[in-house]
Amino acid sequence: MPYGDEENITARRAAQLRSKLDISKEVEIGEHIYSFKTRLFPDLKFSMAAPEQMEELTGDALILKYPSQFRPQMILTTLDGALNLTLERLESERIESEGILEMVQNLRMAAKRMNPSAIYTPVDWIDADIPVACFESWVDLFDGEIWQMTFGASIKGMLLMGGFCAPKEQSQPWSVLARQMIETLHILPDEG
C-alpha cells in the first residue's frame, strides 16, 4: 500500500503529463510531432479529432495489414504504421446510449477470456457529445507489445466501435490524447 506522499507525487506527475498533452496544440511524442484536426466520417455519421499525420489505409496495404474480410470500415494509420485508429459502425446492431456501458463491459470480458495474459483496465465512461464507454489493454504480439483503447458509442441508434493502438512505451501520452479525441466525437446531422 503506497504512502500518502507517494500517491500525491504520482497524482502530480499525472497532472503534469496531462497539462503537456493537449490536442488543441502540437504534441511531441518520441521523435514525432503530432497535430490534430477534426475529421468528418460521413459514412459513419460522426466527426472526431484525430492526428493529421494519420491517413486512411487503402488498397494492398489494407489487405496486407488486415487480411480478413471482416476488417473495420475505416482504418487510419501513420506512415510507419505505429499508430492505428479503427472505426466500424454496425447498422445491424441497434443500441441506445443506455446500453453502451454494458456492451463494452461484455466486450472487455470476452477479450479477457480470449487473451488472459493481456492486461485490461476497468471500463470507463467518457462524456462526449454522446456518451462513450472505453477500456484500455496492453497486449503481447509476436513483434512487440501494444497498447490499445477500445471504445463504443451509439450513433443514431447504431453501434459505433473504435480502437486506437500505439506502441506500449507510448501508452501514457496516447491514453490522455485518445480520451481527448473521443471527447470531440460529434454526430453529423442527417443530409437533406
Secondary structure, 3 states (H helix, E strand, C coil): CCCHHHHHHHHHHHHHHHHHCCCCCCEEECCEEECEEEEEECCCCEEEEEECCCEECCHHHHHHHCCCCCCCCEEEECCCCCCEEEEEEEEEEECCHHHHHHHHHHHHHHHHHHCCCCEECCCEEEECCCEEEEEEEEEEECCEEEEEEEEEEEECCEEEEEEEEEEHHHHHHHHHHHHHHHHCCEECCCCC
